[in-house]
Amino acid sequence: MKRALTFTASLAALASALPLAAQDVTITGVTVATGDGSEPVENGAVVLQGGKVVYAGSAANMPTAPQSAIIDGEGRWVTPGLFATVTNLGLWDVGAVSESNDIRAGGSPFSAALDVAPVINPASQHILIHRAAGITRAAVVGSASGSIFAGQGAIIDLGSDANAVTKPRAFQVVELGEGGARLSGGSRTSAQALFRNALLEAGEFERSGTIRSTGSAGTSRQGDDIGIDSRMARTSRDRASDVLLTRFDAAALVPVARGEQPLYVMVERAADIRSALALKKEFPRLDMVLVGASEGWLVASDIAASGIPVIADGLDDLPQGFDQLASTQSNIGRMVKAGVKVAINASAMENPRNLNQYAGNLVALTRMPGADGLSWGQAFAAITSVPAEISGMGGKAGVLALGANGDLVIWDGDPLEVGSSVVRVYIDGIEQPLENHQSRLRDRYRELDESTLPEAYDW
Amino acid sequence: MTTKLQTIAAGALAIALAACSTTGTAEAESASASQATTDTPFPSTYEPYPGAPTALVGATIYDGVGGRIDNGTVFFSGGKIVSIGGPDTPVPADIAVFDGTGKFVTPGIIDIHSHLGDYPTPSVDAHSDGNEATSPTTPEVWAEHSVWPQDPGFARALANGGVTSLQVLPGSANLMGGRSATLKNVPSRTVQGMKFPGAPYGFKMACGENPKRVYGNRGRMPSTRMGNFAVNRQTWLDAKAYDGKKRDLAKETLKGVLDGEILVHNHCYRADEMALVMDMAKEMGYKVSAFHHAVEAYKIGDLLRENDVCSAIWADWYGFKMEAYDGILENAAYLQREDACVVIHSDDANGIQRLNQEAAKAQAAGARVGIDISDAQVIRWITLNPAKAMGIDAMTGSLEPGKMADVVLWNGDPLSVYSRPEKVWVDGALLFDAMDRKRRPVSDFELGQPGEGDVK
């Protein structure tokens, strides 16, 4: 009975610890990095009201302190929450436990139609763990496995609530280059042919008039709208007999063909990047983003001229394959120098929580003769505002600016430094719990004393 | 050592013997080491490259043992550390002196777990030489026969990670994967030219999911963890019965382990499984030198200390398979709290370039829970501790007079993300210099390719 009571009490304690609504918060005495590419500001302040940022910058210019909880940051750092792209957060529990893992669907009859939005698990330990590491928003998508198309990715927040997905069907992913060659039958030629065919089939579908954009019947813009739901293609109208895509997959590619849904193109080799850029000329409506781009520095001016942003592997410097012979840690620095908009690819590291470490390494390169790195502000933007902009959340996430979502992280030091840790996390102005499986193990094994009872009772 | 056959059942004695095998004095280890290498038909041909007498002055020095010297001096000559100390340490005139003001000096970084060379880049099937996954026990294979000296990863580890020595292991598909190769991280046309002179062989073993998955999927033993142990124990028993009259490559390796000349490196994630392995080792009369990928080591830091087994771990890898589910950031700190031996390892051609950062992350995780570990001790996790577990600590791993002059000059605090190796010496030879673009190795594979000689 006593234990039951204790249990109830601790549940109540847990419940009361969970914040329920956005708080108005003023944080002073901190170093502020806004994420917009600027350098950090010492003696800064940040004000959240109604779940939005109303001020971030020098404390000297802070508006009169509103009615809100005031936190003295004691020399800590405040930044926007990190924005991780591309990830598979919420799609898996244990990598090698296939029944817990929804990243790949090689046995599925579908490819482009695969949509992660309904299957993302907001209670996934990886979401909890990465929230505790200061990541507040992420782009999530599975891996291409049965076809060159990986399917439709979603934008999520990592908040402690049931609604992770903030934008379903936010982008489509296609593998070209070496990866696409393997998936399409063994050659890049096949990947190219499949891709063109897919866009043409989607175009046929579009002309048949069965796909409507969300909202008005006519034009639709990405903007604030929820991504277009291609599942509105309910017709079973006859199609040409030699089609390769399922009706569902072709329908899913209509928003891509229209340029209403960004297309993330995974390529590494300089020649494959050029081919991708050429596709943009062939299909001008495509809203393209390059992912990977290990040899991007070799064609940096071409990428810059195209205006296509890149989600680039941060520190790849090995010839992992014959499509990455020229990879170097200076890749991102050189592309940024050439005017390319570059975010650091969260899928090119062990876990997305290494994003800040990778960004810090790019700063370190600025001190190496012959290497190209990023300034602190640029590096931090590459894991905050730039991925947010690429994800259609420019000005709202990954940045501390007037009107932006109240996503912020308080750190005990420079957030790019490997010795720094997260102290508090807010999403939409709501302070987030930072507990998870790992933190509970950490607490249980603070000491190994079993003189009274086994560790199993220490929780 | 033939008496060991009679002592199988005598548990206490077996423990004592096992403990003797790798915890003796430095001289004992050297003797054992030289014996192991003179026996090999593939002897090291490594000779240090030419070096000049060099002094690094005015730097912050972490000596690898756990000591720190501010405004320190390291002087090396003839490939060996001659002296180390404060600003008043005598340095001969007319030698190369580098001003280390604002910079840091550490011993060369050592990676106890690498697959450079046996899983080289480009990582194409033709290069997949790390797992002889055709039988659950392959003690007869030697990693050195798979090492491709032209793997571009060696130079990355040198230039970006300050790695001067490494152990290249067979993979973990098999319960007994074969002998490891301990290498000097120097460019060479042959693997013999990289082999660390006097280093004992290691022996790769693997617990848990990998062996039972690989062989269980083929409908053969082992398909379970209990099958893993049964196969291991029977293999050890058969090796003990080996009389050596007819050469048997597998049993020669196992005999070398039982005789304490070959050091066991056991891939093992789960705490309960490590405890079982340590008992199996006692039963059979060998010693585990280090558990690798020991993500749950923090649960049994006391046991690991008592058994004098190092834990070679990542800072933050977790979750990629069931036995990695309980990985926590505090693993290293909790082991250090129990005074158990911590080694930070990579198992990765990228991670090996940032072992210093991985160590720093593990240190920070400890600080968050009130376990303060000095910077100098943290450097030991990637220098002297791996050297000890690899049986080369009498020769390298710390900046002590008489040891190999394997030295890194960092352009800042090596536990900061903003620091990089500026110069790296192996046996006193300057093999990487960030300030001199020609002082940077480029492998045969990279010649004529885009990016040849780039900073990487």
Interface residues (C-beta under 8 A of the other chain):
Chain A: D93 V94 G95 A96 V97 Q125 H126 A270 E295 L298 L315 D316 D317 L318 P319 Q320 G321 F322 Q324 L325 A326 S327 T328 Q329 S330 E350 N351 R353 N354 Q357 G360 N361 V363 A364 L365 R367 M368 P369 G370 A371 L416 E417 V418 G419 S420 S421 H437 Q438 L441 R442 Y445 R446 L448
Chain B: T121 P122 S123 V124 P152 G153 R156 N160 E209 Y298 K299 I300 G301 D302 W314 D316 W317 Y318 G319 F320 K321 M322 A324 Y325 D326 G327 I328 L329 E330 Y334 E338 A349 N350 G351 Q353 R354 Q357 A360 K361 Q363 A364 A365 A367 R368 V369 N411 G412 L415 S416 V417 Y418 S419 R420 A434 M435 R437 F445 E446 Q449 P450 G451 D454 V455 K456
